[in-house]
Amino acid sequence: MASLESWLLDILACPRCHGKVEPTPEQDGLVCPSCRVVYPVEDGIPQMLPDAGKPLSGEDPAGP
């Protein structure tokens, strides 16, 4: 998968907390460090809907 353009990363925000998102090491998703959620990137298109986010591996989906 091609990496996302830096200008796109500059304008994308988490739909839950509106914080910055960062690409995963595999470049297959965007992580919100605050919410501890990963949003998938499918065919180069970030899926930035609140329901599309999945908890980081090893995280409890119900939260603390």
Gaussian input, Z-matrix of N, CA and C with variables (Angstrom, degrees):
# hf/3-21g

backbone

0 1
 N
 C     1     B1
 C     2     B2     1     A1
 N     3     B3     2     A2     1     D1
 C     4     B4     3     A3     2     D2
 C     5     B5     4     A4     3     D3
 N     6     B6     5     A5     4     D4
 C     7     B7     6     A6     5     D5
 C     8     B8     7     A7     6     D6
 N     9     B9     8     A8     7     D7
 C    10    B10     9     A9     8     D8
 C    11    B11    10    A10     9     D9
 N    12    B12    11    A11    10    D10
 C    13    B13    12    A12    11    D11
 C    14    B14    13    A13    12    D12
 N    15    B15    14    A14    13    D13
 C    16    B16    15    A15    14    D14
 C    17    B17    16    A16    15    D15
 N    18    B18    17    A17    16    D16
 C    19    B19    18    A18    17    D17
 C    20    B20    19    A19    18    D18
 N    21    B21    20    A20    19    D19
 C    22    B22    21    A21    20    D20
 C    23    B23    22    A22    21    D21
 N    24    B24    23    A23    22    D22
 C    25    B25    24    A24    23    D23
 C    26    B26    25    A25    24    D24
 N    27    B27    26    A26    25    D25
 C    28    B28    27    A27    26    D26
 C    29    B29    28    A28    27    D27
 N    30    B30    29    A29    28    D28
 C    31    B31    30    A30    29    D29
 C    32    B32    31    A31    30    D30
 N    33    B33    32    A32    31    D31
 C    34    B34    33    A33    32    D32
 C    35    B35    34    A34    33    D33
 N    36    B36    35    A35    34    D34
 C    37    B37    36    A36    35    D35
 C    38    B38    37    A37    36    D36
 N    39    B39    38    A38    37    D37
 C    40    B40    39    A39    38    D38
 C    41    B41    40    A40    39    D39
 N    42    B42    41    A41    40    D40
 C    43    B43    42    A42    41    D41
 C    44    B44    43    A43    42    D42
 N    45    B45    44    A44    43    D43
 C    46    B46    45    A45    44    D44
 C    47    B47    46    A46    45    D45
 N    48    B48    47    A47    46    D46
 C    49    B49    48    A48    47    D47
 C    50    B50    49    A49    48    D48
 N    51    B51    50    A50    49    D49
 C    52    B52    51    A51    50    D50
 C    53    B53    52    A52    51    D51
 N    54    B54    53    A53    52    D52
 C    55    B55    54    A54    53    D53
 C    56    B56    55    A55    54    D54
 N    57    B57    56    A56    55    D55
 C    58    B58    57    A57    56    D56
 C    59    B59    58    A58    57    D57
 N    60    B60    59    A59    58    D58
 C    61    B61    60    A60    59    D59
 C    62    B62    61    A61    60    D60
 N    63    B63    62    A62    61    D61
 C    64    B64    63    A63    62    D62
 C    65    B65    64    A64    63    D63
 N    66    B66    65    A65    64    D64
 C    67    B67    66    A66    65    D65
 C    68    B68    67    A67    66    D66
 N    69    B69    68    A68    67    D67
 C    70    B70    69    A69    68    D68
 C    71    B71    70    A70    69    D69
 N    72    B72    71    A71    70    D70
 C    73    B73    72    A72    71    D71
 C    74    B74    73    A73    72    D72
 N    75    B75    74    A74    73    D73
 C    76    B76    75    A75    74    D74
 C    77    B77    76    A76    75    D75
 N    78    B78    77    A77    76    D76
 C    79    B79    78    A78    77    D77
 C    80    B80    79    A79    78    D78
 N    81    B81    80    A80    79    D79
 C    82    B82    81    A81    80    D80
 C    83    B83    82    A82    81    D81
 N    84    B84    83    A83    82    D82
 C    85    B85    84    A84    83    D83
 C    86    B86    85    A85    84    D84
 N    87    B87    86    A86    85    D85
 C    88    B88    87    A87    86    D86
 C    89    B89    88    A88    87    D87
 N    90    B90    89    A89    88    D88
 C    91    B91    90    A90    89    D89
 C    92    B92    91    A91    90    D90
 N    93    B93    92    A92    91    D91
 C    94    B94    93    A93    92    D92
 C    95    B95    94    A94    93    D93
 N    96    B96    95    A95    94    D94
 C    97    B97    96    A96    95    D95
 C    98    B98    97    A97    96    D96
 N    99    B99    98    A98    97    D97
 C   100   B100    99    A99    98    D98
 C   101   B101   100   A100    99    D99
 N   102   B102   101   A101   100   D100
 C   103   B103   102   A102   101   D101
 C   104   B104   103   A103   102   D102
 N   105   B105   104   A104   103   D103
 C   106   B106   105   A105   104   D104
 C   107   B107   106   A106   105   D105
 N   108   B108   107   A107   106   D106
 C   109   B109   108   A108   107   D107
 C   110   B110   109   A109   108   D108
 N   111   B111   110   A110   109   D109
 C   112   B112   111   A111   110   D110
 C   113   B113   112   A112   111   D111
 N   114   B114   113   A113   112   D112
 C   115   B115   114   A114   113   D113
 C   116   B116   115   A115   114   D114
 N   117   B117   116   A116   115   D115
 C   118   B118   117   A117   116   D116
 C   119   B119   118   A118   117   D117
 N   120   B120   119   A119   118   D118
 C   121   B121   120   A120   119   D119
 C   122   B122   121   A121   120   D120
 N   123   B123   122   A122   121   D121
 C   124   B124   123   A123   122   D122
 C   125   B125   124   A124   123   D123
 N   126   B126   125   A125   124   D124
 C   127   B127   126   A126   125   D125
 C   128   B128   127   A127   126   D126
 N   129   B129   128   A128   127   D127
 C   130   B130   129   A129   128   D128
 C   131   B131   130   A130   129   D129
 N   132   B132   131   A131   130   D130
 C   133   B133   132   A132   131   D131
 C   134   B134   133   A133   132   D132
 N   135   B135   134   A134   133   D133
 C   136   B136   135   A135   134   D134
 C   137   B137   136   A136   135   D135
 N   138   B138   137   A137   136   D136
 C   139   B139   138   A138   137   D137
 C   140   B140   139   A139   138   D138
 N   141   B141   140   A140   139   D139
 C   142   B142   141   A141   140   D140
 C   143   B143   142   A142   141   D141
 N   144   B144   143   A143   142   D142
 C   145   B145   144   A144   143   D143
 C   146   B146   145   A145   144   D144
 N   147   B147   146   A146   145   D145
 C   148   B148   147   A147   146   D146
 C   149   B149   148   A148   147   D147
 N   150   B150   149   A149   148   D148
 C   151   B151   150   A150   149   D149
 C   152   B152   151   A151   150   D150
 N   153   B153   152   A152   151   D151
 C   154   B154   153   A153   152   D152
 C   155   B155   154   A154   153   D153
 N   156   B156   155   A155   154   D154
 C   157   B157   156   A156   155   D155
 C   158   B158   157   A157   156   D156
 N   159   B159   158   A158   157   D157
 C   160   B160   159   A159   158   D158
 C   161   B161   160   A160   159   D159
 N   162   B162   161   A161   160   D160
 C   163   B163   162   A162   161   D161
 C   164   B164   163   A163   162   D162
 N   165   B165   164   A164   163   D163
 C   166   B166   165   A165   164   D164
 C   167   B167   166   A166   165   D165
 N   168   B168   167   A167   166   D166
 C   169   B169   168   A168   167   D167
 C   170   B170   169   A169   168   D168
 N   171   B171   170   A170   169   D169
 C   172   B172   171   A171   170   D170
 C   173   B173   172   A172   171   D171
 N   174   B174   173   A173   172   D172
 C   175   B175   174   A174   173   D173
 C   176   B176   175   A175   174   D174
 N   177   B177   176   A176   175   D175
 C   178   B178   177   A177   176   D176
 C   179   B179   178   A178   177   D177
 N   180   B180   179   A179   178   D178
 C   181   B181   180   A180   179   D179
 C   182   B182   181   A181   180   D180
 N   183   B183   182   A182   181   D181
 C   184   B184   183   A183   182   D182
 C   185   B185   184   A184   183   D183
 N   186   B186   185   A185   184   D184
 C   187   B187   186   A186   185   D185
 C   188   B188   187   A187   186   D186
 N   189   B189   188   A188   187   D187
 C   190   B190   189   A189   188   D188
 C   191   B191   190   A190   189   D189

   B1=1.4454
   B2=1.5226
   B3=1.2992
   B4=1.4605
   B5=1.5230
   B6=1.3228
   B7=1.4683
   B8=1.5277
   B9=1.3081
   B10=1.4604
   B11=1.5179
   B12=1.3040
   B13=1.4628
   B14=1.5226
   B15=1.3254
   B16=1.4709
   B17=1.5275
   B18=1.3330
   B19=1.4689
   B20=1.5247
   B21=1.3507
   B22=1.4557
   B23=1.5272
   B24=1.3147
   B25=1.4672
   B26=1.5269
   B27=1.3346
   B28=1.4662
   B29=1.5265
   B30=1.3294
   B31=1.4696
   B32=1.5239
   B33=1.3369
   B34=1.4624
   B35=1.5220
   B36=1.3294
   B37=1.4632
   B38=1.5162
   B39=1.3034
   B40=1.4542
   B41=1.5296
   B42=1.3369
   B43=1.4601
   B44=1.5253
   B45=1.3237
   B46=1.4680
   B47=1.5241
   B48=1.3468
   B49=1.4680
   B50=1.5220
   B51=1.3356
   B52=1.4645
   B53=1.5278
   B54=1.3465
   B55=1.4596
   B56=1.5223
   B57=1.3217
   B58=1.4586
   B59=1.5252
   B60=1.3286
   B61=1.4609
   B62=1.5203
   B63=1.3286
   B64=1.4628
   B65=1.5148
   B66=1.3397
   B67=1.4615
   B68=1.5279
   B69=1.3282
   B70=1.4615
   B71=1.5266
   B72=1.3261
   B73=1.4738
   B74=1.5289
   B75=1.3325
   B76=1.4644
   B77=1.5259
   B78=1.3451
   B79=1.4655
   B80=1.5341
   B81=1.3460
   B82=1.4652
   B83=1.5281
   B84=1.3282
   B85=1.4528
   B86=1.5132
   B87=1.3284
   B88=1.4624
   B89=1.5161
   B90=1.3166
   B91=1.4588
   B92=1.5247
   B93=1.3363
   B94=1.4557
   B95=1.5261
   B96=1.3471
   B97=1.4577
   B98=1.5326
   B99=1.3248
   B100=1.4603
   B101=1.5216
   B102=1.3235
   B103=1.4653
   B104=1.5312
   B105=1.3389
   B106=1.4667
   B107=1.5265
   B108=1.3509
   B109=1.4584
   B110=1.5213
   B111=1.3489
   B112=1.4602
   B113=1.5230
   B114=1.3182
   B115=1.4558
   B116=1.5257
   B117=1.3333
   B118=1.4685
   B119=1.5211
   B120=1.3360
   B121=1.4599
   B122=1.5199
   B123=1.3255
   B124=1.4619
   B125=1.5217
   B126=1.3223
   B127=1.4678
   B128=1.5170
   B129=1.3428
   B130=1.4537
   B131=1.5183
   B132=1.3476
   B133=1.4631
   B134=1.5242
   B135=1.3387
   B136=1.4631
   B137=1.5309
   B138=1.3091
   B139=1.4662
   B140=1.5289
   B141=1.3201
   B142=1.4575
   B143=1.5244
   B144=1.3147
   B145=1.4580
   B146=1.5238
   B147=1.3216
   B148=1.4716
   B149=1.5314
   B150=1.3233
   B151=1.4681
   B152=1.5211
   B153=1.3357
   B154=1.4600
   B155=1.5301
   B156=1.3255
   B157=1.4618
   B158=1.5157
   B159=1.3254
   B160=1.4640
   B161=1.5247
   B162=1.3394
   B163=1.4742
   B164=1.5285
   B165=1.3279
   B166=1.4637
   B167=1.5183
   B168=1.3242
   B169=1.4636
   B170=1.5144
   B171=1.3091
   B172=1.4506
   B173=1.4918
   B174=1.3327
   B175=1.4590
   B176=1.5230
   B177=1.3150
   B178=1.4465
   B179=1.5218
   B180=1.3598
   B181=1.4635
   B182=1.5187
   B183=1.3400
   B184=1.4629
   B185=1.5223
   B186=1.3375
   B187=1.4609
   B188=1.5003
   B189=1.3576
   B190=1.4751
   B191=1.5040
   A1=108.90
   A2=116.10
   A3=120.26
   A4=109.35
   A5=114.55
   A6=117.72
   A7=109.71
   A8=114.68
   A9=120.30
   A10=109.71
   A11=115.29
   A12=121.34
   A13=110.08
   A14=116.91
   A15=120.77
   A16=111.71
   A17=118.32
   A18=120.16
   A19=110.88
   A20=116.69
   A21=120.41
   A22=110.12
   A23=116.71
   A24=120.45
   A25=111.19
   A26=116.44
   A27=120.42
   A28=112.60
   A29=117.46
   A30=119.05
   A31=113.69
   A32=117.86
   A33=119.81
   A34=110.95
   A35=115.52
   A36=121.27
   A37=108.76
   A38=115.50
   A39=121.88
   A40=108.85
   A41=118.13
   A42=119.45
   A43=113.38
   A44=117.56
   A45=120.84
   A46=111.91
   A47=116.98
   A48=120.13
   A49=113.18
   A50=117.31
   A51=124.24
   A52=112.50
   A53=116.29
   A54=121.23
   A55=111.50
   A56=115.39
   A57=122.50
   A58=110.47
   A59=115.90
   A60=121.90
   A61=108.17
   A62=115.55
   A63=122.35
   A64=108.87
   A65=118.08
   A66=119.35
   A67=111.19
   A68=115.53
   A69=120.24
   A70=107.82
   A71=117.69
   A72=119.29
   A73=112.69
   A74=116.92
   A75=121.14
   A76=112.27
   A77=117.32
   A78=123.63
   A79=111.86
   A80=117.56
   A81=120.66
   A82=112.20
   A83=116.31
   A84=120.22
   A85=110.78
   A86=114.62
   A87=122.08
   A88=108.06
   A89=116.20
   A90=122.58
   A91=109.82
   A92=115.08
   A93=120.67
   A94=106.00
   A95=118.13
   A96=119.97
   A97=112.88
   A98=117.73
   A99=120.59
   A100=111.86
   A101=116.49
   A102=121.43
   A103=112.37
   A104=116.90
   A105=122.21
   A106=110.74
   A107=114.84
   A108=122.80
   A109=108.88
   A110=116.33
   A111=122.34
   A112=108.43
   A113=115.71
   A114=122.17
   A115=107.56
   A116=118.34
   A117=119.89
   A118=112.37
   A119=114.98
   A120=122.42
   A121=105.07
   A122=116.20
   A123=121.64
   A124=109.71
   A125=116.26
   A126=122.31
   A127=111.98
   A128=115.89
   A129=121.65
   A130=114.53
   A131=117.10
   A132=121.12
   A133=109.67
   A134=118.14
   A135=120.39
   A136=110.78
   A137=116.09
   A138=122.52
   A139=107.03
   A140=116.27
   A141=122.18
   A142=113.86
   A143=117.28
   A144=121.38
   A145=108.71
   A146=118.54
   A147=120.11
   A148=113.47
   A149=117.50
   A150=120.47
   A151=113.43
   A152=118.12
   A153=121.52
   A154=111.96
   A155=117.23
   A156=121.70
   A157=112.03
   A158=114.95
   A159=122.50
   A160=108.77
   A161=117.01
   A162=118.98
   A163=110.62
   A164=115.99
   A165=119.83
   A166=109.50
   A167=117.83
   A168=119.40
   A169=110.85
   A170=114.13
   A171=120.29
   A172=114.00
   A173=118.55
   A174=122.18
   A175=109.94
   A176=116.04
   A177=121.99
   A178=108.68
   A179=119.02
   A180=119.53
   A181=114.10
   A182=117.47
   A183=120.48
   A184=111.33
   A185=117.10
   A186=120.51
   A187=111.83
   A188=116.78
   A189=120.29
   A190=113.10
   D1=140.57
   D2=177.24
   D3=-75.81
   D4=145.52
   D5=179.50
   D6=-73.57
   D7=154.59
   D8=179.51
   D9=-73.07
   D10=146.62
   D11=178.37
   D12=-63.91
   D13=144.23
   D14=-178.50
   D15=-63.18
   D16=-34.99
   D17=179.30
   D18=-65.20
   D19=-32.68
   D20=178.73
   D21=-70.29
   D22=-41.65
   D23=177.62
   D24=-62.87
   D25=-31.52
   D26=179.40
   D27=-67.61
   D28=-28.32
   D29=-176.37
   D30=-102.20
   D31=-16.54
   D32=179.41
   D33=-75.35
   D34=144.67
   D35=178.46
   D36=-141.62
   D37=155.77
   D38=176.66
   D39=-62.40
   D40=130.76
   D41=-179.96
   D42=-71.50
   D43=-14.00
   D44=-179.70
   D45=-88.71
   D46=-52.21
   D47=-174.92
   D48=-111.38
   D49=-7.63
   D50=-179.88
   D51=68.01
   D52=19.22
   D53=176.93
   D54=-84.52
   D55=170.74
   D56=178.36
   D57=-65.23
   D58=147.41
   D59=174.23
   D60=-116.14
   D61=153.85
   D62=-178.41
   D63=-128.20
   D64=145.25
   D65=177.79
   D66=-68.30
   D67=148.22
   D68=174.14
   D69=-71.77
   D70=160.66
   D71=178.44
   D72=-57.70
   D73=-31.89
   D74=-179.80
   D75=-83.41
   D76=-5.28
   D77=-178.52
   D78=62.68
   D79=26.19
   D80=-179.45
   D81=-106.67
   D82=7.27
   D83=-179.88
   D84=-168.43
   D85=173.30
   D86=177.09
   D87=-122.76
   D88=130.30
   D89=-176.24
   D90=-103.02
   D91=135.31
   D92=168.65
   D93=-100.58
   D94=109.20
   D95=-178.30
   D96=-63.69
   D97=-30.27
   D98=-179.09
   D99=-70.68
   D100=-46.95
   D101=-177.84
   D102=-86.25
   D103=-14.12
   D104=-177.47
   D105=59.11
   D106=46.23
   D107=-177.69
   D108=-127.23
   D109=145.81
   D110=176.10
   D111=-112.99
   D112=128.75
   D113=174.91
   D114=-102.29
   D115=128.50
   D116=-176.70
   D117=-71.52
   D118=154.55
   D119=171.34
   D120=-116.17
   D121=115.84
   D122=-177.51
   D123=-115.70
   D124=122.87
   D125=-177.61
   D126=53.48
   D127=37.25
   D128=177.96
   D129=80.42
   D130=4.76
   D131=-177.97
   D132=-111.71
   D133=116.74
   D134=177.95
   D135=-65.94
   D136=132.51
   D137=178.73
   D138=-96.50
   D139=86.65
   D140=-170.68
   D141=-98.42
   D142=37.48
   D143=173.95
   D144=-92.52
   D145=143.48
   D146=-178.97
   D147=-52.68
   D148=-39.64
   D149=-178.87
   D150=-73.24
   D151=-16.12
   D152=-179.71
   D153=-79.21
   D154=-19.90
   D155=-177.84
   D156=-71.29
   D157=140.17
   D158=177.27
   D159=-120.75
   D160=143.54
   D161=177.66
   D162=-59.73
   D163=146.25
   D164=174.23
   D165=-55.57
   D166=148.01
   D167=-179.34
   D168=-56.00
   D169=137.34
   D170=-178.63
   D171=84.89
   D172=-0.61
   D173=-179.92
   D174=-94.57
   D175=148.73
   D176=175.53
   D177=-81.48
   D178=119.76
   D179=-177.95
   D180=-61.61
   D181=-22.22
   D182=-179.97
   D183=-79.28
   D184=-14.61
   D185=-179.15
   D186=85.83
   D187=-174.49
   D188=-177.42
   D189=-69.46

